[in-house]
């Protein structure tokens, strides 16, 4: 396949975002009297939509989960947002791909408002044609919806020329739902088994391997 357009997940693919997400989730859960001793237990919040995770992992009902997201953002908007860093090699990867003529977009379940702030703060915003994220009112949160929204921003690009890159099964699931190929990366918060089970087209273990694959498909 000739991938002229690359959609990138944000958390775990471009950035190591776990500290800010985990701390924000802990803050929200404390509001419900839920104290999490081992914050590694909150890594489940990295990737999926927040409402889904609060309900699935901590038994909150839908109304409570909506409130939990509000509490989460209290911390995230002032501190958690920047408890984050770029994954080693990502700036160089983006420069190389852009120089090779690739069109790059972000496609993330993180709210678009926060995503724009993060990639601008870390100096990689100029590489991206568009940043497609979730809405703050939760009307667009599923990865399949975000990817569909991203594709609307690049009309005329054939599906076979677009690939989704991400570290969790949600990225692969969303790509498949939209008829796209996917590249699963194991340097994020998922693992090879999760990505393989989801049906990733390719799986890579390093940023260098990802770069080689994307340049081979030129």
Secondary structure, 3 states (H helix, E strand, C coil): CCCCEEEECCECCCEECHHHHHHHHHHHHHCCCCCCCCHHHHHHHCCCCHHHHHHHHHCCCHHHHHHHHHHHHHHHCCCHHHCCEECCCHHHHHHHHHHCCCEEEEEEEEEHHHHHHHHHHCCCHHHCCEEEEECCCCCCCCHHHHHHHHHHCCCCCCHHHEEEEECCHHHHHHHHHCCCEEEEECCCCCCHHHHHHHCCCEEECCHHHHHHHHHHCC
